[in-house]
Amino acid sequence: MELNRKATPEEEKLLEILIEKSSLPIPKNWKEELLVCPMQDGAMGSLYLFPKGQVIEGRSMGKQVSDFQFTDSDGVSVIASLNVDDDGNLFELDIWKTDFGQLLKFPDL
């Protein structure tokens, strides 16, 4: 597993939708410095988010700020949620495939 990497274009598109839905005051250049780290979630696609390229240990989830539902290529429903930490910074992209299976394809956005 590759740790602390840049988000893929598909991950960025999904994050864009979630950020827009959240109305969070996120800088326009958020993608330039964002690092992500895949979660061990059975390959459902969840990511820890590190804004400004800073990996800060000990952060904890504050709240969910938006969600987006889509259907995977196998017809199974998927819910993507954007969570922020206690300070209101991007914390995680939580992806839950309702059959707990592996995410096959990010949505076409």
Gaussian input, Z-matrix of N, CA and C with variables (Angstrom, degrees):
# hf/3-21g

backbone

0 1
 N
 C     1     B1
 C     2     B2     1     A1
 N     3     B3     2     A2     1     D1
 C     4     B4     3     A3     2     D2
 C     5     B5     4     A4     3     D3
 N     6     B6     5     A5     4     D4
 C     7     B7     6     A6     5     D5
 C     8     B8     7     A7     6     D6
 N     9     B9     8     A8     7     D7
 C    10    B10     9     A9     8     D8
 C    11    B11    10    A10     9     D9
 N    12    B12    11    A11    10    D10
 C    13    B13    12    A12    11    D11
 C    14    B14    13    A13    12    D12
 N    15    B15    14    A14    13    D13
 C    16    B16    15    A15    14    D14
 C    17    B17    16    A16    15    D15
 N    18    B18    17    A17    16    D16
 C    19    B19    18    A18    17    D17
 C    20    B20    19    A19    18    D18
 N    21    B21    20    A20    19    D19
 C    22    B22    21    A21    20    D20
 C    23    B23    22    A22    21    D21
 N    24    B24    23    A23    22    D22
 C    25    B25    24    A24    23    D23
 C    26    B26    25    A25    24    D24
 N    27    B27    26    A26    25    D25
 C    28    B28    27    A27    26    D26
 C    29    B29    28    A28    27    D27
 N    30    B30    29    A29    28    D28
 C    31    B31    30    A30    29    D29
 C    32    B32    31    A31    30    D30
 N    33    B33    32    A32    31    D31
 C    34    B34    33    A33    32    D32
 C    35    B35    34    A34    33    D33
 N    36    B36    35    A35    34    D34
 C    37    B37    36    A36    35    D35
 C    38    B38    37    A37    36    D36
 N    39    B39    38    A38    37    D37
 C    40    B40    39    A39    38    D38
 C    41    B41    40    A40    39    D39
 N    42    B42    41    A41    40    D40
 C    43    B43    42    A42    41    D41
 C    44    B44    43    A43    42    D42
 N    45    B45    44    A44    43    D43
 C    46    B46    45    A45    44    D44
 C    47    B47    46    A46    45    D45
 N    48    B48    47    A47    46    D46
 C    49    B49    48    A48    47    D47
 C    50    B50    49    A49    48    D48
 N    51    B51    50    A50    49    D49
 C    52    B52    51    A51    50    D50
 C    53    B53    52    A52    51    D51
 N    54    B54    53    A53    52    D52
 C    55    B55    54    A54    53    D53
 C    56    B56    55    A55    54    D54
 N    57    B57    56    A56    55    D55
 C    58    B58    57    A57    56    D56
 C    59    B59    58    A58    57    D57
 N    60    B60    59    A59    58    D58
 C    61    B61    60    A60    59    D59
 C    62    B62    61    A61    60    D60
 N    63    B63    62    A62    61    D61
 C    64    B64    63    A63    62    D62
 C    65    B65    64    A64    63    D63
 N    66    B66    65    A65    64    D64
 C    67    B67    66    A66    65    D65
 C    68    B68    67    A67    66    D66
 N    69    B69    68    A68    67    D67
 C    70    B70    69    A69    68    D68
 C    71    B71    70    A70    69    D69
 N    72    B72    71    A71    70    D70
 C    73    B73    72    A72    71    D71
 C    74    B74    73    A73    72    D72
 N    75    B75    74    A74    73    D73
 C    76    B76    75    A75    74    D74
 C    77    B77    76    A76    75    D75
 N    78    B78    77    A77    76    D76
 C    79    B79    78    A78    77    D77
 C    80    B80    79    A79    78    D78
 N    81    B81    80    A80    79    D79
 C    82    B82    81    A81    80    D80
 C    83    B83    82    A82    81    D81
 N    84    B84    83    A83    82    D82
 C    85    B85    84    A84    83    D83
 C    86    B86    85    A85    84    D84
 N    87    B87    86    A86    85    D85
 C    88    B88    87    A87    86    D86
 C    89    B89    88    A88    87    D87
 N    90    B90    89    A89    88    D88
 C    91    B91    90    A90    89    D89
 C    92    B92    91    A91    90    D90
 N    93    B93    92    A92    91    D91
 C    94    B94    93    A93    92    D92
 C    95    B95    94    A94    93    D93
 N    96    B96    95    A95    94    D94
 C    97    B97    96    A96    95    D95
 C    98    B98    97    A97    96    D96
 N    99    B99    98    A98    97    D97
 C   100   B100    99    A99    98    D98
 C   101   B101   100   A100    99    D99
 N   102   B102   101   A101   100   D100
 C   103   B103   102   A102   101   D101
 C   104   B104   103   A103   102   D102
 N   105   B105   104   A104   103   D103
 C   106   B106   105   A105   104   D104
 C   107   B107   106   A106   105   D105
 N   108   B108   107   A107   106   D106
 C   109   B109   108   A108   107   D107
 C   110   B110   109   A109   108   D108
 N   111   B111   110   A110   109   D109
 C   112   B112   111   A111   110   D110
 C   113   B113   112   A112   111   D111
 N   114   B114   113   A113   112   D112
 C   115   B115   114   A114   113   D113
 C   116   B116   115   A115   114   D114
 N   117   B117   116   A116   115   D115
 C   118   B118   117   A117   116   D116
 C   119   B119   118   A118   117   D117
 N   120   B120   119   A119   118   D118
 C   121   B121   120   A120   119   D119
 C   122   B122   121   A121   120   D120
 N   123   B123   122   A122   121   D121
 C   124   B124   123   A123   122   D122
 C   125   B125   124   A124   123   D123
 N   126   B126   125   A125   124   D124
 C   127   B127   126   A126   125   D125
 C   128   B128   127   A127   126   D126
 N   129   B129   128   A128   127   D127
 C   130   B130   129   A129   128   D128
 C   131   B131   130   A130   129   D129
 N   132   B132   131   A131   130   D130
 C   133   B133   132   A132   131   D131
 C   134   B134   133   A133   132   D132
 N   135   B135   134   A134   133   D133
 C   136   B136   135   A135   134   D134
 C   137   B137   136   A136   135   D135
 N   138   B138   137   A137   136   D136
 C   139   B139   138   A138   137   D137
 C   140   B140   139   A139   138   D138
 N   141   B141   140   A140   139   D139
 C   142   B142   141   A141   140   D140
 C   143   B143   142   A142   141   D141
 N   144   B144   143   A143   142   D142
 C   145   B145   144   A144   143   D143
 C   146   B146   145   A145   144   D144
 N   147   B147   146   A146   145   D145
 C   148   B148   147   A147   146   D146
 C   149   B149   148   A148   147   D147
 N   150   B150   149   A149   148   D148
 C   151   B151   150   A150   149   D149
 C   152   B152   151   A151   150   D150
 N   153   B153   152   A152   151   D151
 C   154   B154   153   A153   152   D152
 C   155   B155   154   A154   153   D153
 N   156   B156   155   A155   154   D154
 C   157   B157   156   A156   155   D155
 C   158   B158   157   A157   156   D156
 N   159   B159   158   A158   157   D157
 C   160   B160   159   A159   158   D158
 C   161   B161   160   A160   159   D159
 N   162   B162   161   A161   160   D160
 C   163   B163   162   A162   161   D161
 C   164   B164   163   A163   162   D162
 N   165   B165   164   A164   163   D163
 C   166   B166   165   A165   164   D164
 C   167   B167   166   A166   165   D165
 N   168   B168   167   A167   166   D166
 C   169   B169   168   A168   167   D167
 C   170   B170   169   A169   168   D168
 N   171   B171   170   A170   169   D169
 C   172   B172   171   A171   170   D170
 C   173   B173   172   A172   171   D171
 N   174   B174   173   A173   172   D172
 C   175   B175   174   A174   173   D173
 C   176   B176   175   A175   174   D174
 N   177   B177   176   A176   175   D175
 C   178   B178   177   A177   176   D176
 C   179   B179   178   A178   177   D177
 N   180   B180   179   A179   178   D178
 C   181   B181   180   A180   179   D179
 C   182   B182   181   A181   180   D180
 N   183   B183   182   A182   181   D181
 C   184   B184   183   A183   182   D182
 C   185   B185   184   A184   183   D183
 N   186   B186   185   A185   184   D184
 C   187   B187   186   A186   185   D185
 C   188   B188   187   A187   186   D186
 N   189   B189   188   A188   187   D187
 C   190   B190   189   A189   188   D188
 C   191   B191   190   A190   189   D189
 N   192   B192   191   A191   190   D190
 C   193   B193   192   A192   191   D191
 C   194   B194   193   A193   192   D192
 N   195   B195   194   A194   193   D193
 C   196   B196   195   A195   194   D194
 C   197   B197   196   A196   195   D195
 N   198   B198   197   A197   196   D196
 C   199   B199   198   A198   197   D197
 C   200   B200   199   A199   198   D198
 N   201   B201   200   A200   199   D199
 C   202   B202   201   A201   200   D200
 C   203   B203   202   A202   201   D201
 N   204   B204   203   A203   202   D202
 C   205   B205   204   A204   203   D203
 C   206   B206   205   A205   204   D204
 N   207   B207   206   A206   205   D205
 C   208   B208   207   A207   206   D206
 C   209   B209   208   A208   207   D207
 N   210   B210   209   A209   208   D208
 C   211   B211   210   A210   209   D209
 C   212   B212   211   A211   210   D210
 N   213   B213   212   A212   211   D211
 C   214   B214   213   A213   212   D212
 C   215   B215   214   A214   213   D213
 N   216   B216   215   A215   214   D214
 C   217   B217   216   A216   215   D215
 C   218   B218   217   A217   216   D216
 N   219   B219   218   A218   217   D217
 C   220   B220   219   A219   218   D218
 C   221   B221   220   A220   219   D219
 N   222   B222   221   A221   220   D220
 C   223   B223   222   A222   221   D221
 C   224   B224   223   A223   222   D222
 N   225   B225   224   A224   223   D223
 C   226   B226   225   A225   224   D224
 C   227   B227   226   A226   225   D225
 N   228   B228   227   A227   226   D226
 C   229   B229   228   A228   227   D227
 C   230   B230   229   A229   228   D228
 N   231   B231   230   A230   229   D229
 C   232   B232   231   A231   230   D230
 C   233   B233   232   A232   231   D231
 N   234   B234   233   A233   232   D232
 C   235   B235   234   A234   233   D233
 C   236   B236   235   A235   234   D234
 N   237   B237   236   A236   235   D235
 C   238   B238   237   A237   236   D236
 C   239   B239   238   A238   237   D237
 N   240   B240   239   A239   238   D238
 C   241   B241   240   A240   239   D239
 C   242   B242   241   A241   240   D240
 N   243   B243   242   A242   241   D241
 C   244   B244   243   A243   242   D242
 C   245   B245   244   A244   243   D243
 N   246   B246   245   A245   244   D244
 C   247   B247   246   A246   245   D245
 C   248   B248   247   A247   246   D246
 N   249   B249   248   A248   247   D247
 C   250   B250   249   A249   248   D248
 C   251   B251   250   A250   249   D249
 N   252   B252   251   A251   250   D250
 C   253   B253   252   A252   251   D251
 C   254   B254   253   A253   252   D252
 N   255   B255   254   A254   253   D253
 C   256   B256   255   A255   254   D254
 C   257   B257   256   A256   255   D255
 N   258   B258   257   A257   256   D256
 C   259   B259   258   A258   257   D257
 C   260   B260   259   A259   258   D258
 N   261   B261   260   A260   259   D259
 C   262   B262   261   A261   260   D260
 C   263   B263   262   A262   261   D261
 N   264   B264   263   A263   262   D262
 C   265   B265   264   A264   263   D263
 C   266   B266   265   A265   264   D264
 N   267   B267   266   A266   265   D265
 C   268   B268   267   A267   266   D266
 C   269   B269   268   A268   267   D267
 N   270   B270   269   A269   268   D268
 C   271   B271   270   A270   269   D269
 C   272   B272   271   A271   270   D270
 N   273   B273   272   A272   271   D271
 C   274   B274   273   A273   272   D272
 C   275   B275   274   A274   273   D273
 N   276   B276   275   A275   274   D274
 C   277   B277   276   A276   275   D275
 C   278   B278   277   A277   276   D276
 N   279   B279   278   A278   277   D277
 C   280   B280   279   A279   278   D278
 C   281   B281   280   A280   279   D279
 N   282   B282   281   A281   280   D280
 C   283   B283   282   A282   281   D281
 C   284   B284   283   A283   282   D282
 N   285   B285   284   A284   283   D283
 C   286   B286   285   A285   284   D284
 C   287   B287   286   A286   285   D285
 N   288   B288   287   A287   286   D286
 C   289   B289   288   A288   287   D287
 C   290   B290   289   A289   288   D288
 N   291   B291   290   A290   289   D289
 C   292   B292   291   A291   290   D290
 C   293   B293   292   A292   291   D291
 N   294   B294   293   A293   292   D292
 C   295   B295   294   A294   293   D293
 C   296   B296   295   A295   294   D294
 N   297   B297   296   A296   295   D295
 C   298   B298   297   A297   296   D296
 C   299   B299   298   A298   297   D297
 N   300   B300   299   A299   298   D298
 C   301   B301   300   A300   299   D299
 C   302   B302   301   A301   300   D300
 N   303   B303   302   A302   301   D301
 C   304   B304   303   A303   302   D302
 C   305   B305   304   A304   303   D303
 N   306   B306   305   A305   304   D304
 C   307   B307   306   A306   305   D305
 C   308   B308   307   A307   306   D306
 N   309   B309   308   A308   307   D307
 C   310   B310   309   A309   308   D308
 C   311   B311   310   A310   309   D309
 N   312   B312   311   A311   310   D310
 C   313   B313   312   A312   311   D311
 C   314   B314   313   A313   312   D312
 N   315   B315   314   A314   313   D313
 C   316   B316   315   A315   314   D314
 C   317   B317   316   A316   315   D315
 N   318   B318   317   A317   316   D316
 C   319   B319   318   A318   317   D317
 C   320   B320   319   A319   318   D318
 N   321   B321   320   A320   319   D319
 C   322   B322   321   A321   320   D320
 C   323   B323   322   A322   321   D321
 N   324   B324   323   A323   322   D322
 C   325   B325   324   A324   323   D323
 C   326   B326   325   A325   324   D324

   B1=1.4460
   B2=1.5272
   B3=1.3238
   B4=1.4595
   B5=1.5191
   B6=1.3176
   B7=1.4588
   B8=1.5161
   B9=1.3243
   B10=1.4615
   B11=1.5268
   B12=1.3090
   B13=1.4563
   B14=1.5242
   B15=1.3184
   B16=1.4539
   B17=1.5343
   B18=1.3170
   B19=1.4639
   B20=1.5243
   B21=1.3315
   B22=1.4667
   B23=1.5211
   B24=1.3268
   B25=1.4689
   B26=1.5389
   B27=1.3266
   B28=1.4662
   B29=1.5274
   B30=1.3376
   B31=1.4684
   B32=1.5234
   B33=1.3290
   B34=1.4629
   B35=1.5262
   B36=1.3317
   B37=1.4650
   B38=1.5179
   B39=1.3262
   B40=1.4615
   B41=1.5302
   B42=1.3088
   B43=1.4653
   B44=1.5309
   B45=1.3345
   B46=1.4691
   B47=1.5281
   B48=1.3335
   B49=1.4762
   B50=1.5259
   B51=1.3190
   B52=1.4584
   B53=1.5332
   B54=1.3186
   B55=1.4619
   B56=1.5216
   B57=1.3335
   B58=1.4602
   B59=1.5365
   B60=1.3267
   B61=1.4739
   B62=1.5262
   B63=1.3188
   B64=1.4663
   B65=1.5183
   B66=1.3032
   B67=1.4744
   B68=1.5283
   B69=1.3248
   B70=1.4722
   B71=1.5222
   B72=1.3200
   B73=1.4663
   B74=1.5350
   B75=1.3190
   B76=1.4616
   B77=1.5296
   B78=1.3341
   B79=1.4721
   B80=1.5350
   B81=1.3232
   B82=1.4713
   B83=1.5257
   B84=1.3153
   B85=1.4696
   B86=1.5323
   B87=1.3171
   B88=1.4691
   B89=1.5196
   B90=1.3229
   B91=1.4719
   B92=1.5226
   B93=1.3335
   B94=1.4629
   B95=1.5252
   B96=1.3204
   B97=1.4642
   B98=1.5252
   B99=1.3251
   B100=1.4591
   B101=1.5259
   B102=1.3226
   B103=1.4603
   B104=1.5190
   B105=1.3298
   B106=1.4609
   B107=1.5219
   B108=1.3137
   B109=1.4606
   B110=1.5228
   B111=1.3325
   B112=1.4548
   B113=1.5303
   B114=1.3304
   B115=1.4711
   B116=1.5294
   B117=1.3017
   B118=1.4587
   B119=1.5255
   B120=1.3411
   B121=1.4658
   B122=1.5199
   B123=1.3256
   B124=1.4523
   B125=1.5202
   B126=1.3203
   B127=1.4701
   B128=1.5265
   B129=1.3466
   B130=1.4611
   B131=1.5257
   B132=1.3320
   B133=1.4513
   B134=1.5141
   B135=1.3241
   B136=1.4591
   B137=1.5265
   B138=1.3475
   B139=1.4591
   B140=1.5212
   B141=1.3221
   B142=1.4575
   B143=1.5139
   B144=1.3242
   B145=1.4584
   B146=1.5245
   B147=1.3263
   B148=1.4587
   B149=1.5235
   B150=1.3587
   B151=1.4548
   B152=1.5179
   B153=1.3056
   B154=1.4699
   B155=1.5199
   B156=1.3271
   B157=1.4514
   B158=1.5073
   B159=1.3224
   B160=1.4610
   B161=1.5228
   B162=1.3222
   B163=1.4570
   B164=1.5186
   B165=1.3211
   B166=1.4617
   B167=1.5249
   B168=1.3072
   B169=1.4644
   B170=1.5291
   B171=1.3075
   B172=1.4517
   B173=1.5183
   B174=1.3416
   B175=1.4712
   B176=1.5217
   B177=1.3192
   B178=1.4634
   B179=1.5182
   B180=1.3179
   B181=1.4529
   B182=1.5158
   B183=1.3241
   B184=1.4543
   B185=1.5125
   B186=1.3577
   B187=1.4648
   B188=1.5187
   B189=1.3176
   B190=1.4562
   B191=1.5271
   B192=1.3464
   B193=1.4612
   B194=1.5296
   B195=1.3169
   B196=1.4642
   B197=1.5193
   B198=1.3349
   B199=1.4587
   B200=1.5184
   B201=1.3222
   B202=1.4570
   B203=1.5177
   B204=1.3220
   B205=1.4580
   B206=1.5172
   B207=1.3347
   B208=1.4638
   B209=1.5209
   B210=1.3226
   B211=1.4616
   B212=1.5195
   B213=1.3374
   B214=1.4588
   B215=1.5301
   B216=1.3140
   B217=1.4638
   B218=1.5278
   B219=1.3332
   B220=1.4617
   B221=1.5324
   B222=1.3398
   B223=1.4540
   B224=1.5176
   B225=1.3187
   B226=1.4622
   B227=1.5373
   B228=1.3309
   B229=1.4609
   B230=1.5230
   B231=1.3450
   B232=1.4609
   B233=1.5229
   B234=1.3243
   B235=1.4630
   B236=1.5238
   B237=1.3294
   B238=1.4674
   B239=1.5247
   B240=1.3154
   B241=1.4619
   B242=1.5182
   B243=1.3298
   B244=1.4570
   B245=1.5149
   B246=1.3207
   B247=1.4632
   B248=1.5185
   B249=1.3268
   B250=1.4612
   B251=1.5237
   B252=1.3307
   B253=1.4610
   B254=1.5357
   B255=1.3145
   B256=1.4660
   B257=1.5281
   B258=1.3414
   B259=1.4575
   B260=1.5274
   B261=1.3470
   B262=1.4591
   B263=1.5090
   B264=1.3412
   B265=1.4662
   B266=1.5256
   B267=1.3317
   B268=1.4600
   B269=1.5244
   B270=1.3375
   B271=1.4635
   B272=1.5229
   B273=1.3514
   B274=1.4598
   B275=1.5197
   B276=1.3160
   B277=1.4465
   B278=1.5201
   B279=1.3201
   B280=1.4615
   B281=1.5218
   B282=1.3274
   B283=1.4612
   B284=1.5104
   B285=1.3384
   B286=1.4564
   B287=1.5183
   B288=1.3175
   B289=1.4616
   B290=1.5173
   B291=1.3194
   B292=1.4625
   B293=1.5248
   B294=1.3249
   B295=1.4652
   B296=1.5313
   B297=1.3443
   B298=1.4687
   B299=1.5272
   B300=1.3275
   B301=1.4542
   B302=1.5233
   B303=1.3053
   B304=1.4547
   B305=1.5223
   B306=1.3322
   B307=1.4564
   B308=1.5305
   B309=1.3225
   B310=1.4531
   B311=1.5221
   B312=1.3564
   B313=1.4578
   B314=1.5114
   B315=1.3344
   B316=1.4611
   B317=1.5256
   B318=1.3155
   B319=1.4668
   B320=1.5273
   B321=1.3400
   B322=1.4516
   B323=1.5201
   B324=1.3081
   B325=1.4653
   B326=1.5083
   A1=108.81
   A2=115.81
   A3=120.87
   A4=109.03
   A5=116.17
   A6=121.08
   A7=110.37
   A8=115.70
   A9=122.67
   A10=112.32
   A11=114.82
   A12=121.94
   A13=109.69
   A14=116.49
   A15=121.54
   A16=107.87
   A17=116.64
   A18=121.41
   A19=109.58
   A20=115.54
   A21=120.02
   A22=108.69
   A23=118.22
   A24=119.92
   A25=112.82
   A26=117.63
   A27=121.09
   A28=111.45
   A29=116.06
   A30=120.54
   A31=110.21
   A32=116.70
   A33=120.69
   A34=111.57
   A35=117.52
   A36=120.82
   A37=110.87
   A38=116.96
   A39=120.57
   A40=109.95
   A41=117.43
   A42=120.66
   A43=111.19
   A44=117.56
   A45=120.97
   A46=110.90
   A47=116.10
   A48=121.04
   A49=109.92
   A50=116.72
   A51=120.98
   A52=111.95
   A53=117.22
   A54=120.70
   A55=109.87
   A56=116.50
   A57=120.03
   A58=111.44
   A59=116.36
   A60=120.54
   A61=112.12
   A62=116.72
   A63=120.82
   A64=113.77
   A65=117.74
   A66=123.40
   A67=112.14
   A68=117.34
   A69=120.62
   A70=110.05
   A71=117.59
   A72=120.50
   A73=110.24
   A74=116.16
   A75=122.24
   A76=108.51
   A77=118.17
   A78=120.13
   A79=111.05
   A80=116.28
   A81=120.82
   A82=112.59
   A83=118.22
   A84=121.41
   A85=112.49
   A86=118.12
   A87=121.77
   A88=112.53
   A89=118.18
   A90=121.33
   A91=112.20
   A92=116.46
   A93=120.64
   A94=112.68
   A95=117.91
   A96=120.67
   A97=113.66
   A98=117.64
   A99=120.39
   A100=111.31
   A101=115.07
   A102=121.75
   A103=107.29
   A104=115.26
   A105=120.83
   A106=109.14
   A107=114.87
   A108=121.60
   A109=107.27
   A110=118.18
   A111=119.98
   A112=111.79
   A113=114.32
   A114=120.58
   A115=108.52
   A116=115.27
   A117=119.71
   A118=106.69
   A119=114.45
   A120=120.29
   A121=112.33
   A122=117.08
   A123=119.82
   A124=111.82
   A125=117.64
   A126=124.92
   A127=112.96
   A128=116.83
   A129=119.60
   A130=111.04
   A131=118.99
   A132=121.93
   A133=116.47
   A134=119.05
   A135=121.56
   A136=111.22
   A137=115.01
   A138=121.25
   A139=111.28
   A140=115.95
   A141=120.84
   A142=105.97
   A143=117.22
   A144=122.35
   A145=110.46
   A146=115.82
   A147=121.61
   A148=108.83
   A149=117.04
   A150=119.27
   A151=111.40
   A152=115.40
   A153=123.51
   A154=112.17
   A155=117.74
   A156=121.60
   A157=114.73
   A158=117.38
   A159=121.55
   A160=110.39
   A161=115.60
   A162=121.05
   A163=106.90
   A164=115.40
   A165=121.23
   A166=108.20
   A167=115.86
   A168=121.25
   A169=110.13
   A170=116.28
   A171=121.00
   A172=115.34
   A173=117.89
   A174=119.00
   A175=107.89
   A176=116.26
   A177=118.99
   A178=109.07
   A179=113.69
   A180=120.09
   A181=110.69
   A182=115.45
   A183=121.45
   A184=111.04
   A185=115.77
   A186=119.04
   A187=110.89
   A188=114.81
   A189=122.08
   A190=107.72
   A191=116.48
   A192=119.67
   A193=113.53
   A194=117.90
   A195=120.60
   A196=109.71
   A197=114.65
   A198=119.85
   A199=109.54
   A200=114.85
   A201=122.51
   A202=107.19
   A203=116.99
   A204=120.99
   A205=109.64
   A206=115.76
   A207=121.00
   A208=108.50
   A209=115.49
   A210=121.27
   A211=108.53
   A212=116.23
   A213=121.60
   A214=108.47
   A215=116.62
   A216=121.04
   A217=113.53
   A218=117.59
   A219=121.06
   A220=111.95
   A221=117.44
   A222=121.27
   A223=115.31
   A224=118.20
   A225=122.03
   A226=109.52
   A227=116.39
   A228=121.90
   A229=111.17
   A230=114.52
   A231=122.47
   A232=107.42
   A233=116.11
   A234=121.35
   A235=107.97
   A236=115.04
   A237=121.46
   A238=107.63
   A239=116.72
   A240=121.82
   A241=109.66
   A242=115.22
   A243=120.89
   A244=108.10
   A245=115.62
   A246=121.79
   A247=109.77
   A248=114.97
   A249=121.30
   A250=108.57
   A251=115.69
   A252=120.07
   A253=110.18
   A254=116.19
   A255=121.28
   A256=113.16
   A257=116.72
   A258=120.81
   A259=113.13
   A260=117.08
   A261=121.23
   A262=114.67
   A263=117.43
   A264=121.88
   A265=110.12
   A266=116.07
   A267=119.82
   A268=109.28
   A269=115.82
   A270=120.44
   A271=112.28
   A272=117.00
   A273=118.39
   A274=112.03
   A275=113.32
   A276=123.11
   A277=104.52
   A278=115.79
   A279=120.92
   A280=108.12
   A281=116.43
   A282=121.41
   A283=108.25
   A284=114.58
   A285=120.53
   A286=109.56
   A287=115.61
   A288=121.64
   A289=105.86
   A290=116.51
   A291=120.70
   A292=114.65
   A293=118.40
   A294=119.66
   A295=110.96
   A296=116.34
   A297=124.17
   A298=112.79
   A299=117.22
   A300=121.37
   A301=112.11
   A302=114.77
   A303=122.71
   A304=110.23
   A305=116.78
   A306=121.21
   A307=108.08
   A308=116.46
   A309=120.78
   A310=112.54
   A311=116.34
   A312=119.81
   A313=110.41
   A314=115.68
   A315=120.30
   A316=107.81
   A317=118.11
   A318=119.81
   A319=111.52
   A320=115.61
   A321=120.81
   A322=107.60
   A323=116.74
   A324=120.84
   A325=110.87
   D1=131.49
   D2=178.77
   D3=-84.39
   D4=124.07
   D5=-178.59
   D6=-98.48
   D7=150.98
   D8=172.90
   D9=47.50
   D10=66.84
   D11=-178.75
   D12=-119.09
   D13=170.97
   D14=172.55
   D15=-73.52
   D16=151.23
   D17=177.10
   D18=-70.76
   D19=148.22
   D20=174.83
   D21=-73.69
   D22=162.84
   D23=176.63
   D24=-56.59
   D25=-37.95
   D26=179.39
   D27=-66.43
   D28=-41.59
   D29=177.39
   D30=-64.48
   D31=-42.38
   D32=179.25
   D33=-61.10
   D34=-42.11
   D35=-179.98
   D36=-61.89
   D37=-43.39
   D38=178.90
   D39=-65.72
   D40=-42.15
   D41=177.35
   D42=-62.57
   D43=-39.07
   D44=177.31
   D45=-57.11
   D46=-47.00
   D47=179.42
   D48=-60.18
   D49=-47.57
   D50=-177.43
   D51=-65.90
   D52=-39.94
   D53=178.52
   D54=-65.58
   D55=-43.85
   D56=178.98
   D57=-60.99
   D58=-42.30
   D59=179.03
   D60=-66.53
   D61=-26.15
   D62=-174.91
   D63=-80.56
   D64=-24.13
   D65=-173.79
   D66=63.11
   D67=24.95
   D68=175.91
   D69=-69.39
   D70=144.61
   D71=175.99
   D72=-80.76
   D73=76.93
   D74=-177.31
   D75=-97.95
   D76=134.50
   D77=177.98
   D78=-58.54
   D79=146.70
   D80=-178.58
   D81=-61.37
   D82=-24.81
   D83=-178.38
   D84=-95.89
   D85=23.91
   D86=-175.52
   D87=-56.26
   D88=-32.29
   D89=-177.19
   D90=-68.90
   D91=-30.83
   D92=-174.18
   D93=-61.93
   D94=-35.73
   D95=-174.69
   D96=-111.41
   D97=-4.11
   D98=-176.89
   D99=-68.27
   D100=130.69
   D101=169.56
   D102=-113.14
   D103=149.33
   D104=177.76
   D105=-128.09
   D106=158.12
   D107=176.12
   D108=-139.08
   D109=120.25
   D110=179.67
   D111=-60.58
   D112=140.02
   D113=175.88
   D114=-86.53
   D115=155.68
   D116=173.04
   D117=-87.21
   D118=90.11
   D119=-174.09
   D120=-129.44
   D121=25.01
   D122=-178.67
   D123=76.99
   D124=25.16
   D125=178.50
   D126=66.46
   D127=30.46
   D128=176.21
   D129=-78.77
   D130=-13.38
   D131=174.05
   D132=104.59
   D133=6.01
   D134=-179.08
   D135=-66.57
   D136=148.88
   D137=-176.87
   D138=-135.62
   D139=140.70
   D140=163.85
   D141=-80.89
   D142=141.75
   D143=-177.60
   D144=-114.64
   D145=133.94
   D146=179.86
   D147=-125.07
   D148=93.22
   D149=179.33
   D150=-66.83
   D151=153.92
   D152=179.08
   D153=60.35
   D154=20.67
   D155=176.92
   D156=65.38
   D157=17.88
   D158=-176.92
   D159=-106.37
   D160=116.37
   D161=175.51
   D162=-87.24
   D163=107.51
   D164=-177.68
   D165=-111.15
   D166=115.95
   D167=179.82
   D168=-76.03
   D169=153.55
   D170=173.39
   D171=84.53
   D172=3.64
   D173=176.50
   D174=-70.12
   D175=153.84
   D176=175.93
   D177=-132.02
   D178=154.97
   D179=-177.46
   D180=-64.85
   D181=134.90
   D182=175.84
   D183=-94.07
   D184=-62.94
   D185=-179.29
   D186=-163.56
   D187=163.18
   D188=172.87
   D189=-82.65
   D190=133.88
   D191=-178.14
   D192=-113.03
   D193=-15.44
   D194=175.84
   D195=-167.06
   D196=164.59
   D197=173.74
   D198=-148.18
   D199=163.88
   D200=-177.27
   D201=-149.40
   D202=130.27
   D203=-179.87
   D204=-108.93
   D205=138.51
   D206=176.59
   D207=-147.43
   D208=171.81
   D209=-179.71
   D210=-110.98
   D211=129.34
   D212=178.36
   D213=-71.06
   D214=168.26
   D215=-176.60
   D216=-65.00
   D217=-15.02
   D218=176.88
   D219=-95.32
   D220=7.21
   D221=177.10
   D222=88.54
   D223=1.47
   D224=-178.22
   D225=-89.17
   D226=137.05
   D227=179.46
   D228=-69.88
   D229=143.30
   D230=179.64
   D231=-131.58
   D232=137.56
   D233=175.52
   D234=-118.75
   D235=123.74
   D236=176.91
   D237=-107.71
   D238=129.50
   D239=-179.92
   D240=-123.48
   D241=142.45
   D242=175.62
   D243=-105.25
   D244=125.67
   D245=-179.60
   D246=-118.38
   D247=146.35
   D248=175.82
   D249=-114.24
   D250=161.96
   D251=178.69
   D252=-84.51
   D253=-175.61
   D254=-178.23
   D255=-61.82
   D256=-21.34
   D257=179.49
   D258=-96.00
   D259=3.13
   D260=179.39
   D261=83.94
   D262=12.87
   D263=177.80
   D264=-91.77
   D265=151.78
   D266=176.97
   D267=-51.21
   D268=133.29
   D269=-175.74
   D270=-122.85
   D271=-50.34
   D272=179.58
   D273=-158.12
   D274=150.91
   D275=168.24
   D276=-102.81
   D277=109.09
   D278=-177.49
   D279=-99.70
   D280=118.76
   D281=179.42
   D282=-114.25
   D283=127.03
   D284=-179.96
   D285=-125.72
   D286=112.65
   D287=174.08
   D288=-87.64
   D289=124.76
   D290=-167.52
   D291=-63.61
   D292=-14.06
   D293=173.75
   D294=-101.45
   D295=8.96
   D296=-178.96
   D297=62.86
   D298=17.76
   D299=179.49
   D300=-85.39
   D301=178.21
   D302=179.38
   D303=-74.70
   D304=135.64
   D305=175.86
   D306=-67.52
   D307=126.32
   D308=-179.08
   D309=-90.61
   D310=-35.81
   D311=-174.37
   D312=-156.53
   D313=132.72
   D314=172.86
   D315=-67.68
   D316=154.73
   D317=-178.38
   D318=-66.65
   D319=150.49
   D320=173.91
   D321=-79.99
   D322=109.08
   D323=-176.77
   D324=-114.35

